[in-house]
Each structure stands twice: as structure tokens, then as C-alpha cells.
Amino acid sequence: EVSLESLKRIHDMGIRLALDDFGTGYSSLTYLQKLPVDIIKLDKDFIWEIGIDEGKEFIIKSVIDLAHNLGMSVVAEGVENNEQLEFLENAGCDYAQGYLFHKALSVDEIGELFKLYN
């Protein structure tokens, strides 16, 4: 209860909250109802099955629809190829992250990358 109240106060300050690794571990639909979450981050284990497992593809589409119906955005983690990106775009996913776009970077490397675009 203390954590929930803290999250609500943070959210009320205008800070957007994301539920990471949705669909694995302790993630559940109960969290979507109780927590002041703005963004759901779909776990990479689902994304890696795009083009392989139609059941997981159905779950991805369903989670995206559910999130949107609850007023939330969706980030897909672990996007590594164009087939995955195209599927996610067609499913209405809001954001994607992964090696398709760039490898993980340290703080210093990010600074250097930003300098290239300024």
C-alpha cells in the first residue's frame, strides 16, 4: 500500500510510469488495474517469437489493444529485425526499442552519439 501511494503521488506530479517486462514473472492484469501506469513494456521474449509462434503474436496484439483501451502506450523491447518491426507497426504498437535501432550504450557513448546529430 505504501508503494502504491508513492507511485500515485509520483504520477500526480506528471511523471509517466512504465510497467517493465509485461507478460513475464510477476506481471499481471491486476497491476494494470491498481497501478497508475502510463506505459506497458512488452517483454522481449514475446517479440522474439514474432514470425515463429502465432500464439505469442495473438498475445502481443491483445496486449496492445488492451493497453490502448486503458489509455496506455506500449513499448516493445528487444526488436532485432524488420519482420518484428513491421508486425508491431501493423499491430499498432506505439514504440519499439532494440538492436535493430542501435546497440546499448553507456552514458558517455550516448553523449558522443548526440554530438553527431547536433
PLY file of the C-alpha trace (Angstrom):
ply
format ascii 1.0
element vertex 118
property float x
property float y
property float z
element edge 117
property int vertex1
property int vertex2
end_header
0.00 0.00 0.00
2.85 2.41 0.80
4.44 1.75 -2.60
1.12 2.21 -4.37
0.55 5.56 -2.67
4.08 6.67 -3.57
3.52 5.74 -7.20
0.22 7.63 -7.26
1.91 10.75 -5.87
4.67 10.49 -8.46
2.10 10.04 -11.21
0.10 13.02 -9.93
3.24 15.16 -10.37
3.03 14.47 -14.10
5.71 11.81 -14.24
4.77 8.97 -16.58
5.25 5.45 -15.23
6.04 2.30 -17.22
5.42 -1.32 -16.27
8.55 -3.12 -17.47
8.75 -6.70 -18.82
4.97 -7.05 -19.03
3.92 -10.64 -19.57
6.67 -12.29 -17.53
7.40 -13.02 -13.91
5.09 -11.21 -11.52
3.39 -9.06 -14.16
-0.34 -9.48 -14.13
-3.51 -7.81 -15.26
-4.10 -6.86 -11.62
-1.22 -4.36 -11.88
-2.90 -2.65 -14.81
-5.96 -2.07 -12.69
-4.22 -0.98 -9.48
-1.08 0.88 -10.54
-1.06 4.36 -12.12
0.77 3.09 -15.21
1.02 5.04 -18.49
3.20 2.66 -20.50
3.46 -1.11 -20.80
6.79 -2.50 -21.95
6.28 -5.84 -23.71
8.99 -8.30 -22.77
11.47 -9.29 -25.47
10.57 -12.97 -25.07
7.28 -12.22 -26.83
8.90 -10.11 -29.53
11.49 -12.76 -30.39
8.67 -15.18 -31.22
7.16 -12.97 -33.94
7.07 -14.99 -37.15
7.55 -18.20 -35.15
4.69 -18.54 -32.67
1.22 -17.37 -33.72
0.01 -17.75 -30.14
2.51 -15.18 -28.91
1.63 -12.91 -31.81
-2.01 -13.05 -30.72
-0.98 -12.17 -27.16
1.08 -9.21 -28.42
-1.86 -7.84 -30.41
-4.21 -8.40 -27.47
-1.92 -6.62 -25.00
-1.54 -3.67 -27.38
-5.33 -3.43 -27.78
-5.86 -3.78 -24.03
-3.29 -1.10 -23.24
-4.78 1.32 -25.75
-8.29 0.71 -24.39
-6.95 1.57 -20.92
-5.32 4.76 -22.24
-1.77 3.39 -22.10
1.07 3.30 -24.62
3.09 0.20 -25.49
6.85 -0.21 -25.93
8.15 -3.42 -27.49
11.53 -4.49 -26.08
14.16 -6.46 -27.99
13.24 -5.59 -31.58
16.03 -7.02 -33.70
14.73 -7.29 -37.27
12.42 -5.65 -39.78
9.88 -8.50 -39.65
9.32 -7.84 -35.95
9.09 -4.09 -36.51
6.58 -4.47 -39.34
4.41 -6.79 -37.25
4.47 -4.34 -34.34
3.65 -1.38 -36.58
0.69 -3.29 -38.06
-0.46 -4.25 -34.56
-0.47 -0.59 -33.51
2.48 -0.70 -31.12
3.48 2.83 -30.10
7.23 2.45 -29.58
9.99 -0.09 -30.13
13.48 -0.49 -28.78
16.23 -2.92 -29.56
19.35 -3.70 -31.55
17.53 -3.02 -34.83
17.89 0.65 -33.95
21.16 0.68 -32.03
23.21 -1.36 -29.59
23.04 -0.50 -25.89
25.27 2.45 -25.00
26.96 3.81 -21.91
26.22 7.37 -20.78
29.43 8.61 -22.40
28.64 6.84 -25.67
25.16 8.36 -25.74
26.69 11.81 -25.34
29.00 11.19 -28.26
26.12 9.91 -30.38
24.07 13.04 -29.67
27.01 15.20 -30.72
26.90 13.56 -34.15
23.32 14.74 -34.67
23.77 18.33 -33.48
0 1
1 2
2 3
3 4
4 5
5 6
6 7
7 8
8 9
9 10
10 11
11 12
12 13
13 14
14 15
15 16
16 17
17 18
18 19
19 20
20 21
21 22
22 23
23 24
24 25
25 26
26 27
27 28
28 29
29 30
30 31
31 32
32 33
33 34
34 35
35 36
36 37
37 38
38 39
39 40
40 41
41 42
42 43
43 44
44 45
45 46
46 47
47 48
48 49
49 50
50 51
51 52
52 53
53 54
54 55
55 56
56 57
57 58
58 59
59 60
60 61
61 62
62 63
63 64
64 65
65 66
66 67
67 68
68 69
69 70
70 71
71 72
72 73
73 74
74 75
75 76
76 77
77 78
78 79
79 80
80 81
81 82
82 83
83 84
84 85
85 86
86 87
87 88
88 89
89 90
90 91
91 92
92 93
93 94
94 95
95 96
96 97
97 98
98 99
99 100
100 101
101 102
102 103
103 104
104 105
105 106
106 107
107 108
108 109
109 110
110 111
111 112
112 113
113 114
114 115
115 116
116 117
